[in-house]
């Protein structure tokens, strides 16, 4: 997608090892994806839903909430790309890692501002590609 929202060619990739979310050549956002023990799965996805605010619970990825790695928290600008619970979303706690290191439990984490832009720019049914 170009900055003005006009579709251009094939869907843009989200290259995991480079920690960048690409929206065509003009738009790059620093991101953090799944850390080694919870990698973001590579593949082609479709935007399934968009939620302005959602409660995320680690039990959806097999981690009990009371586990040291567990969590239950409210997340803003959540764009769901799998039925299992993989999202592109705002992650203010991950700001120091964005663009530098993968620290999530598999989701694609963005700054609040970038997540808000993405949330408003994509539509249900839009393609999302995560690649190495």
Secondary structure, 3 states (H helix, E strand, C coil): CCCCCCCCCCCCEEEHHHCEEECCCCCEEECECECHHHCCCCEEEECCEEEEEEEEEHHHHCCCCCCCCCCEEEEEEEEECCCCCCEEEECHHHHHHCCCCCCECCCEEECHHHHHHHHHHCCCCCEEEEEC
